[in-house]
Amino acid sequence: MNAEIIAVGSELLTPQRTDTNSLWLTARLNELGVEVTQKSILGDDRDRLAEAVRASLSRVPLVVLTGGLGPTEDDVTREAVAQALHRRLLFSREICDWIEARFTRLGRKMAEINKRQAFLVEGAERLENPNGTAPGQWLDLPGGMVLLLPGPPREMQPLFEKVCLPLLRERLPQLHIATRCYRVAGMGESDLDALIAPIYKLYSNPVTTILAAEGDVQIHLRARCESPAEAEALAGELGEKIREALGSRVYSTGGEPLEAVVGMLLQQRGATLSVAESCTAGLLGARITEVAGASNWFLGGFQVYGTPMKTRLLGLDEELVTRNGVVSEAVAVAMAESVRDRTGSTYALSITGEAGPESSTPGVDPGTVWIGIASPEGAQAKVFRFPNGRARVRNFAVQTALNLLRLQLRA
């Protein structure tokens, strides 16, 4: 079964508020084998919301709305759903008494506007909300269902878990979702898709999604079947074909980030790592130390952003830097060799380049980065030219450095 989620509230269309309900609901629905095919955020406009509800019901059998069930005039979800379904809103004395009793327990008098929360869409079942005054509503329709849930997560989540999940389990076909996440380095999104599209296009199930970031492409597979074993087998079948096509460019088959994979390979060898960073100024070390337990294999490193720091802290020869330029193969190799010697690590990575937007090194274009790697077998460096954009260049450089080390550790 497919579903759509509509988050209601003009505040969600501002930079100050983020819709987190739809993420949480997607995870819960996925556990039931329900695929969320669309999410929408709408402001507090009754006509527009009614139109969105009608459109969603024309596409999917399950529509979940969150928010807009409060007592104020801008809380229009009840009215909009009634309008979309051509139904009346019916006042419930039972709900009104319950709301009033809640206020009494809190030592407060119920305001007149709270009576708006006692209206149910005709034919709706009340969903009790123990953490607030806005009850949820459940509508069974010919061929579909509509859920109205309160917006505050502390109200919505317990209500959905305790009330909605049992009702959904009774009504939904038993489907199970199996997922795979393959992560790829050293390959662009378009080149990757050209290679694997002929494989995944043969499958309507699993569904394949490709996501790209700087130097990192993720392939997500989602298989839906009547049993967990069938779903796992189908996701594994397609996943293995994709993995074989991509070979060593796949660095993770379980969604682990590249720094975690590098750490695992180092620990398998009983090896350690240190870093020397110029243009990335600590980003590589920060990525590495995001891994819990990184202290078992990461010794530390040097941020040598300016030339004086390269000569003072790493002991690089000033003549070598002057003769070759700070962004050069010779300097990248010397940085890697020096940090390895000074820390006693098994492996060392170095990064020196021009992140942009302008270049301070004559003859070196922005985006040019040399990455060095030193090991017991010696030291070498490679040059890369990354897409323009200071943050992108720095992120590409970090990802590429980690991938170079990964490939050497796998050799």
C-alpha positions in Angstrom: 0.0 0.0 0.0 1.1 3.6 -0.7 0.4 6.6 1.5 0.9 10.3 1.4 1.5 12.6 4.4 0.3 16.2 4.6 1.9 18.4 7.3 -0.4 21.4 8.1 0.8 24.7 9.5 1.9 28.0 8.0 4.8 28.0 10.6 6.3 25.0 8.8 6.8 27.2 5.7 9.1 29.5 7.6 12.9 29.1 8.2 12.3 28.7 11.9 10.3 25.5 11.9 11.0 22.1 10.4 8.5 19.3 9.7 9.9 16.3 11.7 6.5 14.5 12.0 6.6 13.2 8.4 10.0 11.6 8.9 8.9 9.8 12.1 5.6 8.7 10.5 7.4 7.4 7.4 9.5 5.1 9.5 6.5 3.8 11.3 4.5 3.3 8.1 7.5 1.6 6.5 7.5 -1.0 9.3 4.0 -1.9 8.2 5.0 -2.3 4.6 3.5 1.0 3.6 5.4 3.1 1.1 5.2 6.9 1.5 5.1 8.2 -2.0 4.6 11.9 -1.3 4.9 14.4 1.5 3.4 17.9 1.4 3.5 21.0 3.6 0.6 23.3 3.4 -0.2 26.6 5.2 -3.4 27.2 7.1 -5.7 27.7 4.1 -8.9 25.6 4.1 -9.6 25.6 0.4 -6.0 24.7 -0.6 -5.9 22.0 2.0 -9.2 20.5 0.9 -7.9 20.4 -2.6 -4.7 18.7 -1.5 -6.7 16.0 0.4 -8.8 15.3 -2.6 -5.7 15.0 -4.8 -4.0 12.7 -2.4 -7.0 10.4 -2.2 -7.1 10.2 -5.9 -3.6 8.8 -5.9 -3.3 6.7 -2.7 -5.6 4.8 -0.3 -4.0 6.2 2.9 -3.7 9.9 3.7 -2.2 11.1 7.0 -2.5 14.7 8.1 -0.7 16.2 11.0 -1.4 19.6 12.6 -4.2 22.1 12.4 -6.4 20.5 15.0 -6.0 23.2 17.6 -8.7 25.6 18.9 -7.8 28.7 17.0 -9.3 30.1 13.8 -6.2 29.2 11.8 -6.6 25.5 12.7 -8.5 24.4 9.7 -7.7 20.7 9.2 -11.1 19.5 10.4 -13.0 22.0 8.1 -10.8 21.2 5.1 -11.2 17.4 5.4 -15.0 17.8 5.7 -15.0 20.1 2.7 -12.9 17.6 0.7 -15.2 14.7 1.5 -18.4 16.8 1.2 -19.3 15.9 4.8 -20.6 17.9 7.7 -18.8 18.7 11.0 -20.7 17.3 13.9 -20.4 18.6 17.5 -19.6 15.9 20.1 -20.8 16.7 23.6 -18.7 13.7 24.9 -15.5 15.2 23.5 -16.4 18.7 24.8 -17.0 17.3 28.3 -13.7 15.4 28.1 -11.8 18.5 27.1 -13.4 20.6 29.8 -12.6 17.9 32.4 -9.0 18.0 31.3 -8.8 21.7 31.9 -10.5 21.3 35.3 -7.9 18.7 36.4 -5.2 21.3 35.5 -7.0 23.9 37.6 -8.0 26.0 34.6 -11.3 27.0 33.0 -11.8 25.9 29.4 -12.0 28.8 26.9 -15.0 29.0 24.6 -12.8 28.5 21.5 -11.7 25.0 22.7 -15.2 23.8 21.8 -13.9 23.9 18.1 -11.9 20.8 19.0 -15.0 18.9 19.8 -16.2 18.8 16.2 -15.8 15.5 14.3 -15.9 15.0 10.5 -19.1 13.2 9.8 -18.4 9.4 10.0 -15.1 9.9 11.8 -13.9 7.8 14.8 -12.4 9.8 17.6 -8.8 8.9 18.5 -8.1 9.8 22.1 -5.1 12.1 22.7 -4.0 11.6 26.4 -1.3 14.4 26.0 -3.4 17.2 24.7 -6.8 18.6 24.0 -6.9 17.9 20.2 -8.3 14.4 19.6 -7.2 12.7 16.4 -9.8 11.4 13.9 -10.0 8.3 11.7 -12.1 8.0 8.6 -12.8 4.8 6.8 -13.7 5.5 3.2 -14.6 3.3 0.2 -11.2 2.2 -0.8 -9.3 4.4 1.5 -8.5 5.9 4.9 -7.8 9.4 6.2 -6.0 10.0 9.6 -6.1 13.4 11.3 -3.4 13.7 13.9 -2.3 16.5 16.2 0.8 18.4 15.3 3.0 18.5 18.5 5.2 15.4 18.3 4.7 14.7 22.1 1.0 14.3 21.3 1.1 12.8 17.8 3.7 10.0 18.4 2.0 8.3 21.4 -1.4 8.6 19.8 -0.1 7.0 16.6 1.8 4.2 18.4 -1.0 3.3 20.8 -4.1 3.8 18.7 -3.4 4.1 15.0 -0.9 1.2 14.6 -3.3 -1.5 15.9 -6.0 -0.2 13.6 -3.7 -0.1 10.6 -2.5 -3.6 11.3 -6.1 -4.8 11.2 -6.8 -3.2 7.9 -3.6 -3.4 5.9 -2.3 -6.3 3.9 0.7 -7.9 5.4 3.7 -6.5 3.5 7.3 -6.3 4.5 10.0 -3.9 3.3 13.7 -4.8 3.0 16.2 -2.1 2.3 19.8 -2.0 1.1 22.2 1.0 1.0 25.3 0.8 -1.1 27.8 3.7 -1.0 30.2 4.5 -3.8 33.3 6.6 -3.9 35.5 7.8 -6.8 32.6 7.9 -9.3 30.1 10.6 -10.4 26.4 10.2 -10.2 25.9 10.2 -14.0 28.6 7.7 -14.7 27.3 5.4 -12.0 23.8 5.6 -13.3 24.9 4.9 -16.8 26.6 1.7 -15.6 23.8 0.3 -13.3 20.6 1.7 -14.9 20.4 -1.3 -17.3 20.4 -3.5 -14.3 17.9 -1.8 -11.9 15.5 -0.9 -14.7 14.7 -4.5 -15.1 13.1 -4.4 -11.6 9.9 -2.6 -10.7 10.4 -4.1 -7.2 12.8 -3.3 -5.6 12.6 0.5 -6.1 16.1 2.1 -6.7 17.0 5.6 -5.6 20.3 7.3 -6.2 21.5 10.2 -3.9 24.7 12.1 -4.5 26.9 14.3 -2.3 30.5 15.5 -2.7 32.5 12.4 -3.7 29.9 10.0 -2.3 27.0 8.4 -4.1 24.4 6.3 -2.3 22.2 3.6 -3.9 19.1 2.8 -1.9 17.0 -0.3 -2.7 13.5 -0.9 -1.2 11.8 -4.2 -1.8 8.2 -4.9 -0.7 6.9 -8.5 -0.4 4.5 -10.6 1.6 7.2 -12.1 3.8 10.4 -10.7 5.3 12.4 -13.5 3.6 11.0 -12.7 0.2 11.8 -9.0 0.6 15.3 -9.7 1.8 16.0 -12.1 -1.0 14.7 -9.7 -3.7 16.7 -6.7 -2.3 19.8 -8.9 -2.0 19.4 -10.2 -5.6 19.4 -6.8 -7.2 22.0 -5.5 -4.7 24.5 -8.2 -5.6 24.2 -7.5 -9.3 24.8 -3.8 -8.7 27.7 -4.5 -6.4 29.3 -6.8 -9.0 28.9 -4.1 -11.7 30.6 -1.4 -9.6 33.4 -3.5 -8.1 35.8 -1.9 -5.7 34.1 1.5 -6.1 31.5 0.2 -3.6 33.0 0.9 -0.2 30.0 0.1 2.0 27.1 -2.4 1.6 25.4 -1.5 4.9 25.3 2.3 4.7 28.4 2.9 6.8 30.3 6.2 6.1 33.7 6.0 4.4 35.6 7.0 7.6 34.1 4.0 9.5 35.1 1.7 6.7 38.7 3.0 6.7 38.8 2.6 10.5 37.7 -1.0 10.2 40.3 -1.8 7.6 43.0 -0.2 9.7 42.0 -2.2 12.8 42.0 -5.4 10.8 45.7 -4.7 10.0 46.5 -3.4 13.5 47.5 -0.1 11.8 47.2 3.5 12.7 46.7 6.8 10.9 47.7 10.4 11.2 46.9 13.5 9.0 48.4 16.8 7.9 45.9 19.3 6.5 46.3 22.6 4.8 43.3 23.8 2.8 40.9 21.5 4.7 42.1 22.8 8.1 40.9 20.0 10.3 37.9 18.7 8.3 39.6 15.4 7.6 40.4 14.9 11.3 36.8 15.9 12.2 35.4 13.3 9.8 37.6 10.6 11.2 36.8 11.3 14.9 33.0 11.1 14.2 33.6 7.4 14.3 33.1 6.0 17.8 36.4 4.3 18.9 38.5 6.2 16.4 41.2 6.6 19.1 42.0 3.0 18.6 43.5 3.7 15.2 43.7 7.5 14.8 46.7 9.2 16.4 46.0 12.8 15.4 47.6 15.3 13.1 48.5 18.8 12.2 46.6 21.8 10.9 49.2 23.6 8.9 47.1 26.2 7.0 49.9 28.7 6.3 53.4 28.0 4.9 55.1 29.0 8.2 53.2 26.3 10.1 54.3 23.7 7.5 57.9 24.6 8.1 57.7 25.0 11.8 55.4 22.1 12.9 56.1 19.6 10.1 59.7 20.7 9.5 59.3 21.1 5.7 62.3 22.6 4.0 61.5 26.2 3.0 63.5 25.8 -0.2 61.3 22.8 -1.2 58.2 24.8 -0.6 59.5 27.9 -2.4 60.8 25.9 -5.4 57.7 23.8 -5.9 54.9 25.9 -4.5 52.7 25.1 -1.6 50.1 23.4 -3.8 52.4 20.7 -5.4 53.2 17.1 -5.4 56.5 17.6 -3.6 54.8 19.4 -0.7 52.0 16.9 -0.4 54.5 14.0 -0.3 56.7 15.8 2.3 53.7 16.6 4.5 52.6 13.0 4.5 56.1 11.7 5.2 56.7 14.2 8.0 53.4 13.6 9.9 54.0 9.9 9.7 57.5 10.2 11.1 56.5 12.6 13.8 53.5 10.6 15.1 54.8 7.1 14.5 51.6 6.1 12.6 51.5 3.3 10.0 49.8 5.5 7.4 49.5 9.2 6.9 47.3 11.4 4.7 48.1 15.0 3.6 45.9 17.6 1.8 47.1 20.8 0.3 45.2 22.8 -2.3 43.3 25.9 -3.4 39.7 25.8 -2.1 38.8 29.1 -3.8 36.9 31.1 -4.7 40.1 32.8 -5.6 43.6 31.3 -5.9 46.5 32.7 -3.8 49.0 30.4 -5.6 50.2 31.7 -9.0 49.4 29.3 -11.8 47.1 27.1 -9.6 43.4 27.2 -10.4 40.8 27.1 -7.6 39.7 23.5 -7.0 43.2 22.1 -7.5 44.1 19.8 -4.6 47.1 17.5 -4.0 46.5 14.5 -1.7 49.5 12.6 -0.3 49.6 9.2 1.3 52.6 7.8 3.2 52.9 4.1 4.2 55.6 1.6 5.1 56.0 1.1 1.3 56.7 4.8 0.6 54.9 8.0 -0.2 53.1 9.4 -3.2 50.6 12.1 -4.1 47.9 12.6 -6.7 46.4 15.8 -8.0 42.6 16.4 -8.3 40.6 19.2 -9.8 37.3 19.5 -8.0 34.2 21.5 -8.9 34.1 25.1 -7.9 32.7 26.1 -4.6 34.9 26.4 -1.4 32.8 24.0 0.7 32.5 21.5 -2.1 36.2 21.5 -2.8 37.0 20.9 0.8 34.4 18.1 1.2 35.5 16.5 -2.1 39.1 16.6 -0.8 38.3 14.9 2.5 36.2 12.1 0.8 38.8 11.5 -1.8 41.7 11.3 0.7 39.8 8.7 2.7 39.0 6.7 -0.4 42.6 6.7 -1.6 43.6 5.2 1.8 40.7 2.7 1.6 41.9 1.5 -1.9 45.5 1.1 -0.6 44.4 -0.9 2.4 42.3 -3.2 0.2 45.2 -3.8 -2.2 
